[in-house]
Amino acid sequence: MSTLTRRTFLEGLGRAGAALAAGSWLPGLGYAQVARGPARAVLSQARVRADLDRRLLGAFLEHLGRAIYTGVYEPGSPRADASGFRQDVIAEIKGLGVPIMRYPGGNFVSGYNWLDGVGPKKERPTVIERAWNSLETNQFGTNEFLDWCKLAGTEPLLAFNLGTGTPEMAVALVEYCNVARGTKWSDLRRSHGYERPHDVRYWCLGNEMDGPWQMGHMPAREYGRKARDAARQVRVLDRSLQLIAAGSSNTILPTYLVWDRELLEECYDQVDGISLHNYYGNTPPLTGDSTARYLAMNLDMDRQIQEIAAVCDYVQGIRKSPKRLWLSFDEWNVWYRARGGDFADGKRTFAPKLLEEVYNLEDALLVGGFVNTLLRRADRVRVGCLAQILNVIAPLVTNETSVLRQSIYYPYAWSLQYARGHVLDLLVESETYPIEGRGLRPDFARDDQVPFVDLAATLDGPGGQAAVFMLNRDLETEREVVLEWRDPVPTRVLACQTLTGTDLKAFNTFEQPKRVVPQPLDAPQAGARMTFRLPARSYTVAHLATR
Ligand code: AHR
């Protein structure tokens, strides 16, 4: 078989271009369409797409349902330590190695008074939490979260309340957390038993302020001015903090992209990044109930990233700013079953069961696709948060005595375990299948070609290791992938595992926790040319030594 050179790749792109409808997403992804044969990719350390900032693979923990109470925090549980933190949960999250954790919301934060959640616990008020109509006892607050982050080995990403809250109280929270001593808010922290500042570096300027469901929802320019005001005051305390403006919360709101442009026109100079959110599902309006369309949804995520980056660059150009914003995809996941109605209404109770989505095999395959997209967009997306981490739309679920790993745990865990160093810029050829937009929601209504095989790869030169993440979207047939390594050439296969199965709707339960789990996959000999045989309906990781 011939080797894939840059020239043949570009010729392939040209041929693909002729066959594709104008505006296809394939060339933008670096994919070429081939008529038949195995998928191929060229990998070379000379073609680096980005340094991998591991914050790209973070997660999200909101005061919502059973995420905090009875999840992270359950005093009195035999699984809890003296502070009430569930140790089995900490062990899972520490084991995953989650690099950054967004907190405390989400919709919750837009009505949150952080002062309610600090100081002596017995003096903290119980309040009605209005985002999810629940009872919030405030027994877990900012200091508990920051203590917990240390135990779980993760960095905090705190959000301000810019809904019902003011810039003044946002800056007060930064002073409370980060100033050493001798001021009103720093001394309040010290009086609460925290002598040393927490030094929180990453902050979200509110949450989903474009959403009519959001407490304090307002027009883009108004929000942009509020964010600018808050950011400017925060910078007086510390210029180096990383501040993220709240961008569009999905791609279907009529304000999508206009919101981002307008708010950035107001606050571009004061912020470092902008957030993107999206949730995906296999539903009639989104996919026509087609798994083939569903498994292509990570390419919609690619598209959203491209579009928001384009808006940022447009505003940069207009402002003639030397600064290029990075993106924070700080809420992403599959979420479509436990949504709305009773799933989202806590009925004024404490720790209600909300948004407890059960994930199956096809969801896990798509989450693998999202990991691939985030990796190949690492040149632009610096922070990413799987939403969420525990109990609420989450890979991990607790009962009184244990923690269950849902199907989506595995692709996420692989990314954390194996993605290291640089993300490689791959040249990929693959056969494709068509998708059709007719009848679908406009933001997912595309007539296009989808590669059967989706690839992402990282290379850690100094560590002497590489990882390749491979999604086979073919529902019926095994697919071959030929990896052509230019430099370095792998010397050993350290691990090769796949997630697959005959029942795409299979899911794990506490009674049957191993229905969807990885299995070893036969890997080829390490070398310059490696042919993997990916099972139908699978997501696979190969971990390779390169010296
Ligand atoms: O993650 C669940 C909710 O989804 C968050 O609170 C909100 O930001 C988004 O709409």
Boltz pocket constraint, residues with backbone or C-beta under 6 A from the ligand:
constraints:
  - pocket:
      binder: B
      contacts: [[A, 62], [A, 105], [A, 106], [A, 107], [A, 108], [A, 207], [A, 208], [A, 249], [A, 331], [A, 387], [A, 388]]
      max_distance: 6.0
